[in-house]
Amino acid sequence: MRIRIKVYIFVIMVALIVWSTGSWAQIAEKDSTSEWNHSLIVYLLAPAIDGKVGVGPIDADIGIDPNTVLTSLHAGFLGAWSAEKGDWGMLLDIIYMDLNEAFQLPGGLMSGEIGFTQLVTGLYGQYRVTNSLQLMAGVMYTDVSLKFPPDGPPQLGYLKTGDSWADPVVGLRYAMPISERWSFDGFGQVGGFGVNADLVWQLAGSFSYRMTERSHFTAGYRYMDFDYDSGNGVDRFKFDIVEHGPALGFRFNF
C-alpha cells in the first residue's frame, strides 16, 4: 500500500507539471543551440533524517534533526553538474555526508560515536520536450556505511556494516523563468522498481536569483525516500530512510 501511494503521488505530480507546461510550450520554441552549455551547482543541505535501519534481525529507528546534522557533520559535499546541447543533455548529481554522533547506553555499558556515511550519485540523460520540460532517465548509486566504535569493554570490538546498490531511475525536470532575474527549477524522480531497492524517489525545487551573467544564488527544498532491504539472517541490511530539508547554494553557468 505504501509503495502504491508513493507511485500515485508521483503520477499526479507528473500530470500537473505536464498540464502547467502546455500554455508555456505554445509560446516557446525549442532551444536549437549547437554549443554545449554547462552549469555547476554547489549547495548546503540541512536535512532531517528519519526512518529505520536494520542489521540482521534487529531494526532500529533513526531520527536526526537538521541542527544535529550540521553540528555533527565530519565531512560532506553536495553538488551537481549539467551539460546541454540542443535538446539533449546530461546531469551528474552527488550527495556525500559523513556524520559522527556521540552516544551512551544507560549505565555506561557502552559509549562512543555512531558514524553514518552516505554517498548518493546519480547520472542521468535528459531530453528536452519543450523549453520548460525535460525527460530524465539514468542510474542512482547509493552507498551507506554505519560504524560503531565503542569506548567500552574491548570485547565489544568494532562494528561496521552497510551496503551499496544501484537503481534505474526515470523522471521529469521543469524549469521556468519568473522575471528578468528570478527563475524556478525542479525535478521529480522515481526508481528502484525491485531491481535492487523496492523503491527510491525524490522531489526537489529551487528558486534562483541571477547575481551576474554567469552566477546565481539558489534556495530550495529537497525530499528523498529510500526503501531498500537485502539479504537474510545475519547478512540482512535494511535502509528505509527519508531525508528532507532546505538547500542553499550557488549555480555557475559557463
Order of alpha helices (4+ residues) and beta strands (2+ residues): alpha-beta-beta-beta-alpha-beta-beta-beta-beta-beta-beta-beta-beta-beta
